[in-house]
Amino acid sequence: RFAALHEAGCFVMPNAWDVGSARILASLGFEAIATTSSGHAASLGRMDQRVTLEELLAHVRALVDAVDVPVSVDAERCFADDADGVAITVDRIAQTGVAGVSIEDYDPGSGIDPIEVATERVAAAGAVTRANGMVLTARAENHLYGVDDLEDTITRLTAYRQAGADVVYAPWLADIGDIERVVTETASPVNVLARADGPGVSELADIGVRRVSTGGALAFAAYGAMTTAARELLSEGT
Protein backbone atom coordinates (compact mmCIF):
# COMPACT_ATOMS: atom_id res chain seq x y z
CA ARG A 1 0.00 0.00 0.00
CA PHE A 2 2.83 2.42 0.85
CA ALA A 3 4.75 1.59 -2.32
CA ALA A 4 1.63 2.19 -4.43
CA LEU A 5 1.39 5.77 -3.14
CA HIS A 6 4.67 6.52 -4.93
CA GLU A 7 3.58 5.31 -8.35
CA ALA A 8 1.81 8.50 -9.47
CA GLY A 9 0.82 11.90 -8.16
CA CYS A 10 2.06 13.55 -4.97
CA PHE A 11 1.06 12.83 -1.39
CA VAL A 12 1.88 14.39 1.98
CA MET A 13 3.44 12.20 4.66
CA PRO A 14 3.53 14.19 7.92
CA ASN A 15 5.93 13.20 10.68
CA ALA A 16 4.48 12.16 14.05
CA TRP A 17 6.48 12.31 17.27
CA ASP A 18 4.32 10.20 19.58
CA VAL A 19 1.22 8.01 19.58
CA GLY A 20 -1.13 10.92 20.13
CA SER A 21 0.18 12.91 17.17
CA ALA A 22 0.17 9.78 15.00
CA ARG A 23 -3.48 9.09 15.77
CA ILE A 24 -4.48 12.69 15.14
CA LEU A 25 -2.68 12.76 11.78
CA ALA A 26 -4.17 9.44 10.70
CA SER A 27 -7.66 10.58 11.73
CA LEU A 28 -7.31 13.68 9.56
CA GLY A 29 -6.99 11.49 6.49
CA PHE A 30 -3.27 11.33 5.72
CA GLU A 31 -2.54 8.12 3.82
CA ALA A 32 0.82 7.48 5.51
CA ILE A 33 2.86 8.94 8.34
CA ALA A 34 6.54 8.92 9.24
CA THR A 35 8.48 9.21 12.44
CA THR A 36 10.83 12.13 13.07
CA SER A 37 14.14 11.65 14.81
CA SER A 38 14.23 15.25 16.09
CA GLY A 39 10.60 15.20 17.23
CA HIS A 40 10.98 11.83 18.95
CA ALA A 41 14.16 13.02 20.68
CA ALA A 42 12.36 16.18 21.83
CA SER A 43 9.57 14.07 23.33
CA LEU A 44 12.26 12.41 25.45
CA GLY A 45 13.81 15.74 26.43
CA ARG A 46 16.87 15.28 24.21
CA MET A 47 18.54 16.75 21.18
CA ASP A 48 18.36 15.01 17.81
CA GLN A 49 20.65 11.98 17.31
CA ARG A 50 20.61 11.17 21.03
CA VAL A 51 18.03 8.35 20.91
CA THR A 52 19.13 4.72 21.10
CA LEU A 53 18.09 2.00 18.66
CA GLU A 54 16.14 0.22 21.38
CA GLU A 55 14.21 3.40 22.13
CA LEU A 56 13.49 3.91 18.43
CA LEU A 57 12.22 0.34 18.05
CA ALA A 58 9.87 0.73 21.02
CA HIS A 59 8.64 4.06 19.61
CA VAL A 60 8.02 2.56 16.18
CA ARG A 61 6.14 -0.45 17.55
CA ALA A 62 3.86 1.88 19.48
CA LEU A 63 3.08 3.97 16.39
CA VAL A 64 2.47 0.94 14.17
CA ASP A 65 0.09 -0.50 16.76
CA ALA A 66 -1.73 2.84 17.10
CA VAL A 67 -2.65 3.57 13.46
CA ASP A 68 -3.97 1.72 10.42
CA VAL A 69 -1.95 3.65 7.82
CA PRO A 70 1.57 2.79 6.64
CA VAL A 71 4.39 4.07 8.86
CA SER A 72 7.86 4.95 7.58
CA VAL A 73 10.80 5.19 9.98
CA ASP A 74 13.38 7.95 10.19
CA ALA A 75 16.26 5.66 11.15
CA GLU A 76 19.00 8.31 10.94
CA ARG A 77 22.26 6.52 9.98
CA CYS A 78 20.79 3.14 10.96
CA PHE A 79 22.78 3.00 14.20
CA ALA A 80 25.68 1.14 12.55
CA ASP A 81 29.25 1.83 11.51
CA ASP A 82 29.36 -0.62 8.60
CA ALA A 83 27.12 -2.17 5.96
CA ASP A 84 26.61 -5.40 7.88
CA GLY A 85 25.40 -3.42 10.87
CA VAL A 86 23.02 -1.45 8.65
CA ALA A 87 21.46 -4.69 7.44
CA ILE A 88 20.98 -5.90 11.02
CA THR A 89 19.34 -2.62 12.06
CA VAL A 90 17.00 -2.52 9.07
CA ASP A 91 16.01 -6.13 9.69
CA ARG A 92 15.13 -5.31 13.30
CA ILE A 93 13.09 -2.32 12.14
CA ALA A 94 11.31 -4.53 9.60
CA GLN A 95 10.12 -6.79 12.40
CA THR A 96 8.05 -3.95 13.86
CA GLY A 97 5.69 -4.04 10.89
CA VAL A 98 6.59 -0.71 9.33
CA ALA A 99 6.11 0.01 5.63
CA GLY A 100 9.29 1.97 5.02
CA VAL A 101 12.60 3.17 6.41
CA SER A 102 15.13 5.88 5.55
CA ILE A 103 18.91 5.94 5.74
CA GLU A 104 21.14 9.03 5.92
CA ASP A 105 24.67 9.61 4.66
CA TYR A 106 25.70 11.80 7.60
CA ASP A 107 27.82 10.67 10.54
CA PRO A 108 27.60 13.06 13.54
CA GLY A 109 31.21 12.22 14.36
CA SER A 110 32.79 12.79 10.97
CA GLY A 111 30.34 14.55 8.67
CA ILE A 112 29.04 13.48 5.27
CA ASP A 113 30.06 9.92 4.37
CA PRO A 114 32.21 9.37 1.27
CA ILE A 115 29.89 8.42 -1.57
CA GLU A 116 31.36 4.92 -1.87
CA VAL A 117 30.72 4.22 1.80
CA ALA A 118 27.23 5.69 1.69
CA THR A 119 26.29 3.73 -1.43
CA GLU A 120 27.45 0.46 0.10
CA ARG A 121 25.29 1.18 3.15
CA VAL A 122 22.24 1.94 0.98
CA ALA A 123 22.76 -1.33 -0.89
CA ALA A 124 22.85 -3.25 2.41
CA ALA A 125 19.65 -1.59 3.57
CA GLY A 126 18.00 -2.20 0.20
CA ALA A 127 18.64 -5.93 0.31
CA VAL A 128 16.70 -6.13 3.57
CA THR A 129 13.85 -3.82 2.56
CA ARG A 130 13.27 -5.76 -0.66
CA ALA A 131 13.15 -9.02 1.27
CA ASN A 132 10.55 -7.54 3.62
CA GLY A 133 8.39 -5.63 1.14
CA MET A 134 9.40 -2.22 2.50
CA VAL A 135 10.07 1.11 0.81
CA LEU A 136 13.65 2.37 1.24
CA THR A 137 14.33 6.11 1.20
CA ALA A 138 17.95 7.20 0.80
CA ARG A 139 18.87 10.67 1.99
CA ALA A 140 21.67 13.00 0.88
CA GLU A 141 22.26 15.29 3.85
CA ASN A 142 24.49 17.88 2.15
CA HIS A 143 22.15 20.86 2.34
CA LEU A 144 21.00 20.15 5.88
CA TYR A 145 24.60 20.48 7.05
CA GLY A 146 25.77 23.44 4.99
CA VAL A 147 27.25 21.62 1.99
CA ASP A 148 25.61 23.61 -0.81
CA ASP A 149 26.68 21.35 -3.67
CA LEU A 150 23.70 20.37 -5.80
CA GLU A 151 25.85 18.48 -8.31
CA ASP A 152 27.21 16.23 -5.58
CA THR A 153 23.72 15.77 -4.14
CA ILE A 154 22.34 14.63 -7.50
CA THR A 155 25.32 12.32 -8.03
CA ARG A 156 24.74 10.79 -4.60
CA LEU A 157 21.00 10.34 -5.01
CA THR A 158 21.47 8.75 -8.43
CA ALA A 159 23.99 6.31 -6.97
CA TYR A 160 21.67 5.51 -4.06
CA ARG A 161 18.80 4.84 -6.45
CA GLN A 162 20.99 2.49 -8.47
CA ALA A 163 22.05 0.76 -5.24
CA GLY A 164 18.46 -0.09 -4.35
CA ALA A 165 16.70 2.97 -2.92
CA ASP A 166 13.04 3.27 -3.89
CA VAL A 167 12.80 6.97 -2.99
CA VAL A 168 15.48 9.68 -2.82
CA TYR A 169 15.49 12.70 -0.54
CA ALA A 170 17.71 15.77 -0.10
CA PRO A 171 16.33 17.58 2.96
CA TRP A 172 16.45 21.37 3.15
CA LEU A 173 16.29 22.10 -0.58
CA ALA A 174 13.91 25.04 -1.09
CA ASP A 175 14.56 26.38 -4.59
CA ILE A 176 11.99 25.01 -7.03
CA GLY A 177 14.55 24.86 -9.84
CA ASP A 178 16.97 22.81 -7.73
CA ILE A 179 14.20 20.43 -6.70
CA GLU A 180 13.10 20.01 -10.30
CA ARG A 181 16.66 19.12 -11.27
CA VAL A 182 16.70 16.42 -8.60
CA VAL A 183 13.41 15.00 -9.90
CA THR A 184 14.54 15.05 -13.52
CA GLU A 185 18.15 13.96 -13.19
CA THR A 186 17.70 11.18 -10.64
CA ALA A 187 14.67 9.77 -12.50
CA SER A 188 13.37 8.59 -9.11
CA PRO A 189 10.43 9.13 -6.81
CA VAL A 190 11.54 12.16 -4.80
CA ASN A 191 10.61 13.22 -1.26
CA VAL A 192 10.81 16.92 -0.38
CA LEU A 193 10.88 18.46 3.08
CA ALA A 194 8.17 21.11 3.42
CA ARG A 195 9.59 24.50 4.39
CA ALA A 196 7.90 27.78 5.25
CA ASP A 197 10.13 29.52 2.71
CA GLY A 198 9.83 26.79 0.09
CA PRO A 199 7.28 25.82 -2.56
CA GLY A 200 3.88 24.49 -1.58
CA VAL A 201 2.57 21.00 -2.21
CA SER A 202 0.78 21.93 -5.44
CA GLU A 203 3.94 23.50 -6.88
CA LEU A 204 5.96 20.42 -5.96
CA ALA A 205 3.34 18.15 -7.51
CA ASP A 206 3.53 20.15 -10.74
CA ILE A 207 7.25 19.36 -11.15
CA GLY A 208 6.83 15.65 -10.42
CA VAL A 209 7.64 15.38 -6.71
CA ARG A 210 6.04 12.21 -5.35
CA ARG A 211 6.07 12.82 -1.60
CA VAL A 212 6.23 15.74 0.83
CA SER A 213 7.17 15.30 4.51
CA THR A 214 7.43 17.69 7.43
CA GLY A 215 10.38 16.49 9.50
CA GLY A 216 10.25 17.84 13.03
CA ALA A 217 8.25 20.95 12.06
CA LEU A 218 4.88 19.79 13.43
CA ALA A 219 6.44 18.64 16.70
CA PHE A 220 8.18 21.95 17.25
CA ALA A 221 5.06 23.90 16.25
CA ALA A 222 3.24 22.01 19.00
CA TYR A 223 6.01 22.60 21.54
CA GLY A 224 6.17 26.25 20.50
CA ALA A 225 2.43 26.72 21.05
CA MET A 226 2.71 25.10 24.46
CA THR A 227 5.66 27.34 25.39
CA THR A 228 3.82 30.50 24.34
CA ALA A 229 0.74 29.53 26.35
CA ALA A 230 2.81 28.53 29.38
CA ARG A 231 4.74 31.81 29.35
CA GLU A 232 1.46 33.75 29.29
CA LEU A 233 0.17 31.66 32.17
CA LEU A 234 3.35 32.28 34.15
CA SER A 235 3.62 36.01 33.43
CA GLU A 236 0.01 37.19 32.96
CA GLY A 237 -1.90 34.51 34.81
CA THR A 238 -4.29 34.06 31.87
Secondary structure, 3 states (H helix, E strand, C coil): CHHHHCCCCCEEECEECCHHHHHHHHHCCCCCEEECHHHHHHHCCCCCCCCCHHHHHHHHHHHHHHCCCCEEEECCCCCCCCHHHHHHHHHHHHCCCCCEEEECCEECCCEECCHHHHHHHHHHHHHHHHHCCCEEEEECCHHHHCCCCHHHHHHHHHHHHHHCCCEEECCCCCCHHHHHHHHHHHCCCEEEECCCCCCCHHHHHHCCCCEEECCCHHHHHHHHHHHHHHHHHHHCCC
